[in-house]
Amino acid sequence: MKREQVKSKLIYSFLTLLLLITVVIGGRGVYPAYAATSGYSDVLTDLQKSEEFKVADYPDNPKDYAIKVIQIAESTAGELFIYTYQPCQKTTYLVATEINMSLNESADGTKLYGLTLLNTNGVFSKYKVEGVTVSTSATRYYNLTSIYRKYLKGIDEETGNDNEKNAIAFKVCKLYKVTTENGLVKYDLTESEVVTVTDKYVGFMRYTEGYWLWRDACDSHFIAFSTDWEIDYLYEAEVYYKSRNAEHKHTDYLVTKDDYRFGDEEANTVLLSEFDTGHTTVTGIGGIKHTWSRIQSVTKFKETESLSDEAATQLENKQWILRFADTEYSKHLNMSMATVIGYSEYYTDVSEVTILRLKFLKNSKVYNLGVVDNKQTGDNKPDNKYENGKQGFFAYIWSCIVKLFTGKANVWEIIIAVVVLLFVVVLVVLAVKFIKFVIRGIFK
């Protein structure tokens, strides 16, 4: 190879390396394109069709981890696209996962729609909204409340309690009115009102329903939260969460061995009303009847529940309680040749809880708004004192005896306490007789 050719290749390699370093470290002024799914036009090409769009209005910012919606568009194939500005995209790669959106002028019917990334160009990204087919109506509405991405540990703020954040919601509050007239499509944008959750705690109460073979109970899952609105009265709430059947197997009491098994995960969206209630179903001795409202103030919740000290602390500065799901819990003994003794807990694992919509009263005016709220998961420990996970069968027997003498026992608790006390008296009498018999035998 000639010396000139070698020299040219070295210069070319050096310039290529220098360009790479400039892109990775600086990132400014360079818009690398990335296509996640082929067959779709580039995000920047689409955006530049508008004369009002200017790239300079959207600078990159390595310290801004937000996802901001710029525009939406309907395709001729009936698809809905969302275009975003993601300031840190060149240094921290982000992908939006879902959007909280209603297909109405109001927030009624709002739900989470999945997003599929089609392509990225610099700080701009293009997504397809899953589960949406563009209506053939002359007028269509897209009411966007918030857009989600996964939680980034070390970047996003933590919950400040024992909950875990799963996803971060960013405010959109855009209402698009799309009309078709004489074959021409027109997009009109107005800003919509939303509610932002400012503080939140996800937990559950465990209520004993019976002590037949071991223990049956009801787990009543709740959200305690406050918002940037001073809500006078809460009429309705829509809540999204994921659930799956779970087994926690403790294989040996002598040597602790935990084994967790989970079923398939399901997505749930529930509508809660001011008139809705929940209750336990007493299945046997020791079962306790409980009823509760699905929507409660934190003050009312504290008055009617026996909270653990930790839970009471977490409810400080919260405004409202949403009792969004009731699931079964049971605990059974396991005995086999492989283990000395153990037990299994069967329950429903609840995660990624987020509020989608609230209908409420404020200053004599009724509002029905979408909610900006992160996805959050509780710590899987009961939040009430009586069922804090440490109370076993014998502790329950003792509580029945205490309630008997303090006049707080119900019918079942009176029966249990009396039977136990009679049993203890019989044991004492038999023990005394046995001791006398032994003494007589020794000194006879």
Phi, psi and omega per residue, in radians:
M1 nan 2.404 -3.113
K2 -1.270 2.680 -3.102
R3 -1.067 -0.664 -3.128
E4 -1.102 -0.689 -3.135
Q5 -1.157 -0.725 3.116
V6 -1.081 -0.764 -3.130
K7 -1.098 -0.739 3.137
S8 -1.105 -0.717 3.140
K9 -1.152 -0.672 3.125
L10 -1.127 -0.757 3.130
I11 -1.105 -0.765 3.135
Y12 -1.083 -0.753 3.131
S13 -1.111 -0.726 -3.141
F14 -1.114 -0.758 3.137
L15 -1.152 -0.667 3.097
T16 -1.093 -0.780 3.129
L17 -1.108 -0.731 3.132
L18 -1.081 -0.690 3.117
L19 -1.136 -0.728 3.116
L20 -1.074 -0.786 3.134
I21 -1.075 -0.714 3.137
T22 -1.092 -0.727 -3.132
V23 -1.178 -0.787 -3.056
V24 -1.233 -0.771 -3.063
I25 -1.479 -0.867 -3.064
G26 -1.439 -1.035 3.077
G27 1.333 -0.188 -3.047
R28 -1.523 2.399 3.090
G29 1.425 -0.059 -3.135
V30 -2.087 2.294 -3.090
Y31 -2.130 1.463 3.098
P32 -1.173 2.363 -3.131
A33 -1.715 2.497 3.117
Y34 -2.410 2.138 3.127
A35 -1.772 1.967 3.102
A36 -1.363 -0.603 3.128
T37 -2.355 2.205 -3.106
S38 -1.356 2.895 3.076
G39 1.624 0.010 3.138
Y40 -2.096 2.581 3.126
S41 -1.159 2.723 -3.089
D42 -1.240 2.521 -3.095
V43 -1.032 -0.754 -3.089
L44 -1.233 -0.624 3.080
T45 -1.066 -0.733 3.120
D46 -1.126 -0.825 -3.076
L47 -1.135 -0.607 -3.086
Q48 -1.316 -0.061 3.045
K49 -1.218 -0.371 3.091
S50 -1.547 2.269 -3.140
E51 -1.194 -0.393 -3.124
E52 -1.380 -0.302 -3.097
F53 -1.358 2.283 3.081
K54 -2.335 2.178 -3.135
V55 -0.991 -0.634 -3.089
A56 -1.094 -0.353 3.135
D57 -1.337 -0.106 -3.064
Y58 -2.242 1.267 -3.108
P59 -1.263 2.694 3.050
D60 -1.377 2.554 -3.129
N61 -2.536 1.800 -3.062
P62 -1.055 -0.285 -3.089
K63 -1.797 0.061 3.119
D64 -1.873 1.883 -3.030
Y65 -1.765 0.348 -3.122
A66 -1.411 2.829 2.978
I67 -2.099 2.127 -3.028
K68 -2.116 2.239 -3.134
V69 -1.380 2.206 3.121
I70 -1.654 -0.812 -2.989
Q71 -2.783 2.855 2.972
I72 -2.166 2.897 3.090
A73 -2.747 2.489 3.028
E74 -1.680 2.464 3.096
S75 -1.700 2.831 3.105
T76 -1.167 -0.313 3.114
A77 -1.548 0.106 3.099
G78 1.485 0.291 3.112
E79 -1.639 2.730 3.071
L80 -1.999 2.207 3.139
F81 -1.912 2.582 3.035
I82 -2.182 2.302 -3.128
Y83 -1.901 2.311 -3.067
T84 -2.200 2.712 3.002
Y85 -1.934 2.079 -3.098
Q86 -2.148 1.596 -2.936
P87 -0.929 -0.615 -3.057
C88 -1.645 0.171 -2.944
Q89 -0.987 -0.555 -3.072
K90 -1.305 -0.368 3.133
T91 -1.978 -0.531 3.079
T92 -2.258 1.915 -3.028
Y93 -1.333 2.084 -3.121
L94 -2.051 2.629 3.065
V95 -2.350 2.151 3.048
A96 -1.219 2.495 -3.050
T97 -1.915 -0.681 -3.077
E98 -2.622 2.850 3.047
I99 -2.349 2.395 3.070
N100 -1.571 1.934 -2.964
M101 -2.544 2.539 3.018
S102 -2.002 2.562 3.087
L103 -1.702 0.469 3.119
N104 -2.191 2.908 3.086
E105 -1.185 -0.532 3.065
S106 -1.674 -3.100 3.133
A107 -1.486 -0.018 3.112
D108 -1.010 2.374 3.122
G109 1.410 0.155 3.133
T110 -1.104 2.524 3.141
K111 -2.742 2.978 3.100
L112 -1.544 2.190 3.062
Y113 -1.939 2.349 3.100
G114 -1.237 2.612 3.114
L115 -2.044 2.378 3.051
T116 -1.971 2.125 3.134
L117 -1.234 2.184 3.120
L118 -1.654 -0.847 3.061
N119 -2.866 2.832 3.140
T120 -2.298 2.442 3.065
N121 -2.419 1.809 -3.080
G122 1.110 -2.108 -3.113
V123 -1.614 0.113 -3.079
F124 -1.927 2.473 3.109
S125 -2.379 2.648 -3.127
K126 -2.156 2.244 -3.093
Y127 -2.177 2.621 2.980
K128 -1.777 2.331 3.112
V129 -1.493 2.080 -3.118
E130 -1.388 2.514 3.076
G131 1.446 0.180 3.131
V132 -2.127 2.181 2.984
T133 -2.016 2.206 -3.067
V134 -1.035 2.270 -3.125
S135 -1.210 2.700 3.093
T136 -1.545 0.017 3.111
S137 -1.121 2.649 -3.134
A138 -1.161 -0.474 3.137
T139 -2.178 2.245 3.124
R140 -2.203 2.559 3.107
Y141 -2.093 2.462 3.026
Y142 -2.306 1.793 -3.070
N143 -1.745 1.746 -3.042
L144 -1.658 2.088 3.127
T145 -1.619 -0.928 -3.061
S146 -2.695 2.816 3.101
I147 -2.225 2.457 -3.014
Y148 -1.941 2.660 2.886
R149 -2.486 2.917 -3.133
K150 -1.155 2.621 3.083
Y151 -1.181 2.377 3.135
L152 -1.924 1.885 -3.131
K153 -1.158 2.356 -3.123
G154 1.548 -0.213 3.128
I155 -2.009 -0.919 3.131
D156 -1.411 2.635 3.134
E157 -1.186 2.452 3.135
E158 -1.398 2.997 -3.056
T159 -1.239 -0.481 -3.064
G160 1.465 0.048 3.064
N161 -2.438 -2.860 -3.090
D162 -1.493 0.164 3.043
N163 -1.382 2.894 3.107
E164 -2.129 2.295 3.046
K165 -1.422 2.408 3.117
N166 -1.938 -0.596 -3.120
A167 -2.640 2.629 3.141
I168 -1.861 2.326 3.112
A169 -1.800 2.286 3.109
F170 -1.943 2.359 -3.092
K171 -1.108 2.369 3.044
V172 -2.010 -0.945 3.116
C173 0.776 0.945 3.088
K174 -2.152 2.282 3.058
L175 -1.950 1.987 3.122
Y176 -1.750 2.231 3.008
K177 -1.899 2.045 -3.085
V178 -1.963 2.179 -3.124
T179 -2.173 2.561 3.074
T180 -2.060 2.142 -3.139
E181 -2.475 2.141 -3.111
N182 0.979 0.645 3.095
G183 1.419 -0.055 3.137
L184 -1.763 2.390 -3.127
V185 -1.794 2.268 -3.124
K186 -2.126 2.385 3.140
Y187 -1.961 2.133 3.059
D188 -2.015 2.334 -3.077
L189 -2.073 2.280 2.977
T190 -2.270 2.704 3.118
E191 -1.509 2.297 -3.134
S192 -1.797 2.784 3.075
E193 -1.494 2.540 3.095
V194 -2.437 2.894 3.029
V195 -1.918 2.362 3.105
T196 -1.947 2.204 3.063
V197 -1.327 2.161 -3.072
T198 -1.754 -0.393 -3.140
D199 -2.682 2.508 -2.978
K200 -2.754 2.533 3.057
Y201 -2.476 2.259 3.116
V202 -1.879 2.233 -3.138
G203 -2.702 -2.936 3.060
F204 -2.732 2.708 3.069
M205 -1.834 2.420 3.112
R206 -1.970 2.108 -3.109
Y207 -1.992 2.188 3.104
T208 -1.161 2.271 3.092
E209 -1.873 -0.281 3.113
G210 2.995 2.699 3.101
Y211 -2.068 1.044 3.126
W212 -1.320 -1.699 3.141
L213 -1.166 -0.735 3.119
W214 -2.581 -1.369 3.086
R215 -2.788 2.346 2.988
D216 -2.072 2.525 -3.098
A217 -2.674 2.935 3.059
C218 -2.046 2.271 3.044
D219 -1.742 2.025 3.131
S220 -1.778 1.875 -3.041
H221 -1.492 2.438 -3.083
F222 -2.459 2.804 2.976
I223 -2.101 2.216 2.975
A224 -1.842 2.246 -3.029
F225 -2.650 2.833 2.984
S226 -2.325 2.786 -3.062
T227 -2.320 3.126 3.081
D228 -1.497 0.134 3.020
W229 -1.981 2.497 2.996
E230 -1.533 1.584 -3.049
I231 -1.363 2.185 3.129
D232 -1.430 -0.678 -3.137
Y233 -2.679 2.444 -3.077
L234 -1.929 2.097 -3.103
Y235 -1.613 -0.822 -3.033
E236 -2.484 2.771 3.038
A237 -2.669 2.472 3.010
E238 -1.978 2.281 -3.054
V239 -2.231 2.418 3.063
Y240 -1.941 2.434 3.030
Y241 -2.739 2.831 3.046
K242 -1.872 2.589 -3.136
S243 -2.496 2.693 3.072
R244 -2.753 2.545 3.072
N245 -1.188 2.485 -3.072
A246 -2.431 2.593 3.006
E247 -2.261 2.202 3.036
H248 -1.908 1.886 -3.046
K249 -1.769 2.058 3.048
H250 -1.708 1.858 -2.926
T251 -1.456 -0.270 -3.090
D252 -2.760 2.270 3.093
Y253 -1.299 -0.497 -3.089
L254 -1.379 -0.733 3.078
V255 -2.136 1.972 -3.043
T256 -1.192 2.108 3.093
K257 -2.346 1.962 -3.105
D258 -1.773 2.416 3.124
D259 -2.377 2.113 3.141
Y260 -1.862 2.360 3.079
R261 -2.298 2.389 -3.063
F262 -2.234 2.572 3.049
G263 -1.559 -2.958 -3.133
D264 -1.229 2.541 -3.108
E265 -1.501 2.439 3.111
E266 -2.141 2.534 3.051
A267 -1.694 2.346 -3.096
N268 -2.248 2.416 2.984
T269 -2.216 2.134 -3.073
V270 -2.116 2.525 3.074
L271 -1.819 2.147 3.137
L272 -1.891 2.410 3.141
S273 -2.079 2.738 3.095
E274 -1.056 -0.369 -3.104
F275 -1.627 -0.178 -3.073
D276 -1.323 2.498 3.092
T277 -2.318 2.854 3.036
G278 -2.269 2.839 -3.127
H279 -2.768 2.815 3.043
T280 -1.555 2.795 3.047
T281 -2.054 1.923 -3.093
V282 -1.217 2.140 -3.072
T283 -1.898 -0.129 -3.136
G284 3.122 -2.983 -3.134
I285 -1.001 2.310 3.139
G286 1.642 -0.202 3.116
G287 -1.175 2.489 -3.082
I288 -2.126 2.265 3.141
K289 -1.377 2.200 3.083
H290 -2.306 2.514 2.973
T291 -2.338 2.669 -3.134
W292 -2.722 2.762 3.054
S293 -1.520 2.507 3.135
R294 -1.186 -0.574 3.102
I295 -2.063 2.144 -3.105
Q296 -2.433 2.688 2.931
S297 -1.348 2.718 3.105
V298 -1.081 -0.620 3.125
T299 -1.051 -0.820 3.131
K300 -1.139 -0.690 3.130
F301 -1.053 -0.778 3.138
K302 -1.147 -0.610 -3.122
E303 -1.206 -0.545 -3.013
T304 -1.801 -0.102 -3.090
E305 -2.148 2.597 3.069
S306 -1.692 1.597 -3.027
L307 -1.497 2.599 2.988
S308 -1.195 2.802 -3.126
D309 -1.060 -0.685 -3.136
E310 -1.126 -0.777 -3.126
A311 -1.134 -0.717 3.127
A312 -1.035 -0.667 3.108
T313 -1.142 -0.711 -3.110
Q314 -1.178 -0.397 -3.115
L315 -1.478 -0.106 3.102
E316 -1.086 2.401 3.129
N317 1.212 0.171 3.036
K318 -1.633 2.671 -3.068
Q319 -1.810 -0.757 -2.960
W320 -2.346 2.750 3.085
I321 -2.130 2.309 3.017
L322 -2.020 1.985 3.093
R323 -1.591 1.528 -2.869
F324 -1.590 -0.261 -3.111
A325 -2.757 2.526 3.048
D326 -2.136 2.223 -3.106
T327 -2.291 2.789 -3.086
E328 -1.509 2.552 3.053
Y329 -2.330 2.413 3.052
S330 -2.544 2.702 -3.095
K331 -2.346 2.178 -3.055
H332 -2.312 2.510 3.092
L333 -1.273 2.513 3.041
N334 -2.115 2.197 3.082
M335 -2.334 2.273 3.127
S336 -2.712 3.039 3.121
M337 -1.193 -0.432 -3.075
A338 -1.376 -0.454 -3.110
T339 -2.248 2.724 3.085
V340 -1.183 -1.044 3.066
I341 -2.884 2.597 3.124
G342 -2.799 -3.020 3.113
Y343 -2.658 2.816 3.114
S344 -2.166 2.446 3.024
E345 -1.879 2.244 3.110
Y346 -1.975 2.213 -3.059
Y347 -2.745 -3.135 3.068
T348 -1.928 2.148 3.115
D349 -1.474 2.100 -3.098
V350 -1.933 2.328 -3.068
S351 -2.600 3.004 3.030
E352 0.881 0.925 -3.089
V353 -1.473 2.297 3.118
T354 -2.583 2.523 3.112
I355 -1.598 2.273 -3.078
L356 -1.740 -0.641 -3.046
R357 -2.661 2.584 3.044
L358 -2.342 2.382 2.986
K359 -1.992 2.140 -2.959
F360 -2.630 2.944 3.111
L361 -1.870 2.320 3.111
K362 -2.502 2.037 3.130
N363 0.917 0.830 3.087
S364 1.191 0.206 3.099
K365 -2.090 2.389 -3.128
V366 -1.612 2.275 3.105
Y367 -2.064 2.532 3.081
N368 -2.316 1.667 -2.917
L369 -2.228 2.631 2.984
G370 -1.222 2.747 -3.049
V371 -2.109 2.353 3.035
V372 -1.648 1.924 -3.024
D373 -2.614 2.311 3.098
N374 -1.182 2.775 2.987
K375 -1.482 2.355 -3.011
Q376 -2.526 2.565 -3.117
T377 -2.198 2.389 3.122
G378 -1.321 3.138 -3.042
D379 -1.613 0.092 3.086
N380 1.159 0.475 3.060
K381 -2.150 2.358 3.125
P382 -1.019 2.568 -3.089
D383 -1.826 0.074 3.077
N384 -1.802 2.618 -3.088
K385 -1.108 -0.801 -3.007
Y386 -1.121 -0.626 -3.126
E387 -2.068 0.956 -3.062
N388 -1.497 0.255 3.092
G389 1.562 -0.181 -3.100
K390 -1.890 -0.239 -3.090
Q391 -1.405 2.022 3.116
G392 -1.790 -2.951 -3.062
F393 -1.095 -0.799 -3.083
F394 -1.200 -0.572 3.063
A395 -1.151 -0.619 3.102
Y396 -1.160 -0.734 3.105
I397 -1.028 -0.773 -3.141
W398 -1.102 -0.700 3.137
S399 -1.123 -0.580 3.096
C400 -1.140 -0.716 -3.140
I401 -1.151 -0.750 3.129
V402 -1.076 -0.783 -3.139
K403 -1.132 -0.559 3.117
L404 -1.073 -0.792 -3.079
F405 -1.420 -0.265 3.096
T406 -1.753 0.013 3.096
G407 1.310 0.380 -3.092
K408 -1.923 0.061 -3.050
A409 -1.397 2.519 2.990
N410 -1.515 -3.063 -3.042
V411 -1.038 -0.839 -3.128
W412 -1.101 -0.731 -3.123
E413 -1.157 -0.619 3.063
I414 -1.112 -0.817 -3.134
I415 -1.049 -0.816 -3.113
I416 -1.098 -0.775 -3.110
A417 -1.107 -0.783 -3.132
V418 -1.114 -0.788 3.131
V419 -1.060 -0.777 -3.128
V420 -1.128 -0.766 3.136
L421 -1.113 -0.726 3.085
L422 -1.090 -0.689 3.123
F423 -1.111 -0.732 3.119
V424 -1.114 -0.735 3.121
V425 -1.064 -0.772 3.109
V426 -1.060 -0.755 3.130
L427 -1.088 -0.729 3.137
V428 -1.106 -0.776 3.134
V429 -1.069 -0.797 3.135
L430 -1.123 -0.661 3.139
A431 -1.141 -0.729 3.123
V432 -1.101 -0.759 3.122
K433 -1.106 -0.677 -3.138
F434 -1.160 -0.722 3.131
I435 -1.104 -0.754 3.107
K436 -1.066 -0.720 3.134
F437 -1.090 -0.745 -3.140
V438 -1.152 -0.750 -3.131
I439 -1.093 -0.762 3.109
R440 -1.064 -0.664 3.128
G441 -1.157 -0.570 -3.118
I442 -1.310 -0.758 -3.031
F443 -1.696 0.146 -3.141
K444 -1.241 nan nan
